Amino acid sequence: ICNLSNIISMRHAILLITAVMMTACCHGTFEVDNTIFDFTKRETLGLQRFPEMKTYTVFSPIEGENHYNHAASVIVFKDNIYVQWQTSKSDEDAPDTHVVYARSFNGNLWSKPQKLTDSDTLSHITTSGGWHVTKDSLIAYINVWKNDTTVKGGRSGYTMYRSSANGTQWSEMRPVLTAEGDTLRGIIEQDTRALPNGRLLTSVHTMPGLIVKPYYTDDKSGVRGWTMGQMENLPMNSEKSSRELEPSWYIRNDDAIVMVMRDQSSTYKKLASVSHDNGNTWTTPVIVDTPDSRSKQCAGNLPNNKGAYMIYNPSKDKERLPLCIVMSEDGYMFDKAYLLRSSSHDDLPTMRQIGKYKRMGYSYPKSTTYKNKIYVSYATNKEDIEITVLIFRYGS
């Protein structure tokens, strides 16, 4: 009887511990097993290359062409690959900054950059806001930054778009609209994607300043009906931005949405928030203990929805080297990692021309999944635009 009572007590204890762990897990965000990184091997962090991948150069400037190229965003539309980015002669956010794009049918051969916006204005600049694909159209989001000394940070902005049925002929610029029918006053992030129920989810750096907020719309066009989700930002001693910046997101196996964010407070770790109601409300962001470069990242679900991934620079400082992918089977624990690009001399080219805020490394990765592939776009040295294509092989 004594032994039986002990067994029952042990079972109760196990059930209680399991319940506590499940509750903590459900209300948490995610973890990264940081032992997968070896920081004594800085070029590669001790990681092996992804098993099957190819890297292509979308644009590499020659003499007389723009040598500042950054914030690349990739999409696949009607079996063609499209990459848009912001470009200028030499400096970040210079008065001649505008948006261009290139297309390819196979990744090897790319069109010359074509303008999505002009560069002949002093009142504003334009930067890349990413893509959205509908059944019949390719939507290019355009961020417009106006010079305005009357607001925080000296700039205000809003989101526009152009659409195309064939990827070559484009509509005029039109405003992206909120659910109230107003122009979306803020800078859209390059991660507009659909949830399983069809709702589109993204984030917007709202004005004045750059205050990140999640946004969603049930309008499949992606150009109207945008509504701000409820998320309380962390305190930040700055009027120019929120602590959270440049989010990306994926879906966990419990159907919760996890938004991953850059921490502008320089912890060199990530911030994360969770929504359990399709993006209507979000938890207050928390710090996730994984090394980061305080830079933009991308996240998503693996092809065939077999887990989740994040692509970023786990450097623990401002170096955007190397570029890695971490993966998780359930969206809770990321415990597998591979190298995409290293800092070795045979992988990282030499910067050919200096410019304001240019830096060595692989900056601002963005990604899209298509069939059994993940397409990752990024700027190398903020000079060359490149993509790396990861190929997944699934058994029957």
N, C-alpha and C positions, 0 to 999 in steps of 0.2 A: 504493500500500500504506500509505504514511504517512497519507494522508487517510482511508483506510478504518479504520485503527487509531484515529485521532482521533475518528471518528464513533462507533465502538464504545465508546470510553472515555466519550464524552459521553453515550451512551445508558445506560451503566452508572451514570454519575453521576446522570442524571435518575431512573433507577429507584430508586437508593439514596435520593435526596432525597424522592421520592414515598413510598417505604416509611416513611421517618422521619416524614414529615408525616402519613401515614395512622395510624401508631402513636400519635403524639401526639394526633391527633384522636380516635381510639377511646378513649384513656384520659382525655381531657379531659371537660369538662362542656358549656359553651356560651359563646358570645361575643355581645356586643351592639355593633353599629357605632354608637358614641356620636356620630359626626358627624351622625346624623339629628336630634339635638337642638340647638337654638340657644338658649343660655342668656342671650343678650342680650334675648330676648323671653320674659320670665318668665311672662306670662299663658298662653301657648300653647306655649312652647318651639319656636316656629316651625312647628308641625305643622298640617296640614289636618285638618278634621273627617273622621271615618269616613264613607265615601260614603253609606251608607244606615243610619240608626239613629233610634231614638225613645227619649225619656226619659219615664218615668212616675213620679209620686209615689205611693208605697204608703201612707205615713202622714205627716201633718204636724200636730203637736199644736196645739190651740187652748187657750185659757185653761182651767185646771183639769185638763188632761191631762198625762201624763208628758212632760217636756221633755228627758229623757236617753234616747236611742235609738241603739243601736250594734250592731255585729257581725251584720249582716244576712246571711242565707244563702238562696239561691234554688234552686228545683227545679221541674220540670214533672211533674205526675202526672195521668194521664187527661185530658190536654189543658187542665188548669187550672194556673195559675202560683201557687206557694206561696212566701212569704217568711217566715222566722222571724227574730226578733232579741231582744236583751235590752233591758229597759226599766226605768226608775225615775223617781222624781219629778224629780230634778235632778242627781244625782251618779253618777259611775262607781263600780260595785261597792258601792253603798249597801246597807244592810240590806233595803231593799224591792225589790232587783233580782230580776226574774223573767223568764220567757220567754213571748213571745206570737207569734202568727202571723196573717197575713192571706192571703186567696186572691182570685184574679181569673180570669175566663175570657178576658179580652182585653187586660189591662194597663191599660185606662182606668179601669174601675170596680173598686174594692177593698172587700172586707168590712171591717167594723170589726175591730180587733185582738181576737183571742180568746186566752184564757190557755191555755198549755201547762203552766205550773207556777203555784203560789200564791206570794204575796209576804208572807204573814203569819207568818214564822218568823224567829227571831233566831239560830238555830243554824247556818244555812247560807244561801247564795244560790245561784241557778241561772242559768246562761248558755247561750247557744245553741251546740249542737254540730253543727248542720248536718243534712242529710237523706240518706236512702237510699231508692231505689225498687225494690221487687221486682215480680214479675209481678202480684201482687194487692194489695200493701200499700204505704202510705207510712210510712216510719220516721222519727221525729223523735228525734235524739240530744239528750240533756239533760246538761249538765255541772253537777255538784253540788260546790260549794266549801264545805267545813266550816271553821268557825273552830276552830283547833287550835294553841295556843301551844307545844305540845311538839315541833313539827316545824319544819323549815327554812321560813322565810318566813311562819310563823304560820298557814298554811292547808294543808289536805290535800283531795284531791278524788277523785271517781270518776265513771263514766259510766253514765247510765241511758237508757232510751228509752221512747217510747210509739208505738203503731202504729195505723193507721186504714185501713179498706178504702174509705172514701168521702171522706176529707179533712175530715170534720166531727165524726164520733164516734170517740173515742179510747179505747184501752185504758188500764189503770192503768199507773203507772210501774213498770218492771221493770229489773233490772240487765243491762248488757251484760257478756257473759262471755268469759273467756279460754279458750284451748284446754284448760286444766286444770279449767275449770268454776268459776273464781273470778270475783268482780266485778272488772271492769277498773279498776284503781287508777291513775287518771290522767284527764286532760282531753283528750277527743278533738278533733281539728282538724276544720274544716268542709269537708273535701275527701275524703270517702269515695266512691270511684269504682271501676269494674271495669276490670281489665286485659283484653286481648283473649281470654285463656284463661278468663275468668270470675272469677278471683281478685279479691277486694276489697282495695284498698290505701288506707291513710290514715296519719296520724301521731298520736302521743299525747304530751302533755306529762306525763311520768310523775312520780310522787311518791316521796319528799318533794322539795320545790322544784318547778321546772318544767324537767325534763330531756327534751328532744325525742328521740323514738325512732320509727322507722318501724314500722308494724304491718300485718299482713295476715291474711286469713281466706279459706278455701275454702268456707265456708258462705255460700250465697247470701242467706240471711236478713239477714246483716250484724249479728246480735245475739249471736253466739256464735263460739267457735273462734278468737278473736283471738290472734295470736302475734307476739312482738317480733322484728323484723328486726335483724340485726347491723350496727351503725354506731358507730364510735368518734367521740365528740364532741370538738370542739376545746377546748383549755384555756380556762377562764373564771374570773376572780377574783371569783366570787360563789357563794354557797350557794343563792341564790334561783332561779337559772335557768341553763340552758345558754346558750352563746353563740348557738346555733341556735334559732330560734323560728318558730312559725306557718308550717310548710311547705305548699307546694302542689307539683303534679307534672304532667309530661307525658311522652309517649313520643317518642323520636327516631326518625329513619328507619332506624337500625340496630337497632331494637327495644329499645334500652336505655331505662330509666326514669330521668328526671332530676328530682330533688327540689330545689326552689328555696326558700330560707329567708331570713328576716330575720336580720340580723347585729346582735345586741344589744350588740356591742362598739363600736358607733358608728363604723364605717368609712364608713357611708352608702353601702355597696355591698351586693351580694347574696352569699349563700353557696349552694353547690350540691354535691350528692352524686349519685352514679350507681349504679344496680344493673343487672347483666347477667344476673341469675338470678331474675327475677320477684319481687323484693323481699326475698329471703332475706338477702342480704348487700349492704352499701353501702360505697362508698369514703368515706374521711375527707373531710368537707366542705372545700372550697377557696373562696377569695374570687373572685368574678367582677367584673371591672372595669366596672360600669355604675352610674350614679348612682341612689340610692334614698333614701327618706325614713325608713329604719329603721322600717318599718311592715309590716303584713300585706299580702300580694299574692295573686293567683291565677294559675294557669297551667293549660294544657290543650291538647288537640289541636283544630284547627279542624274545623268541620263537614265531613263526608265524608273526614275524616282527611287533609286537604290541608295538612299542615304543623302548626306549633305556635304558641302565643301565650302572652304574659304580660301581665297588667294590673296596673299599679302607679303610684306617684307618683315619677317620676324627678327629684327636686328637689335632691338633694345636701345636704339639710338636713332638719330636722324638719317642714317645711311639707308637708302632704298635698295639694299643688297642683302642677300640674294632674293630671288623671286620664287616663292614656294606655294604649294597647294597642301592643305591639311584636309583630311576627310573623316567622316563619322558615319557609322551605320545607322545611328538613331537620332542624330542631331543634338544629343546631349554631350557625349564624350568624343572629342576629336583625337584619335590616337594613331593615325597613319598619316605620314607626310612624304612628299616627293619634291625634288628640285626641278624647277622649270628653267631658270637662268641663274648662272653663278657670277661671281665677281672676278673670275680668272681672266687673264689677258686674252686667251683664245676665245672667250665667250663675250666679254664686254668690250665694245670698241672704244677707242679714244674719242673724247669730245673734240670736234673739229673747230668749234667757234664758241667763245664765251658769250654770256648774256645775263641779264638780270634774272636772278632766281633759278638759273640753270644749274643742274647738279648731275653728278654721275649716278647711274643706277637705272632701275626699271620702275617707273613712276605710274601711279594711278591705274592699276589693272581694272578692267571691266570685262564682263564675260557674258556669253549666251550659250545655251545648250541647243543643239539641233541634231536630231536623230541620235546617233551613238557618240556624239562629239561635244566637247566643250571648247568654244573659241574664246581665247583670252587676248584682249588688245591692251596695249600699254605704250608708253613713250620711253625709249631708251636714251638716256642722257638729256631728256626733254628736247631731243633733236631728231631722232629717227622714230617713225611710227612702225610698230611691229605687231604681229599676232603669233601666238603659239596655239596650235590645235592639239588637244588631247583626245586620243581615240580609246574608247572603252569596248572591250570584247566581252559579251555576256553569253553564257552557255544557254542551251535550249531548256 
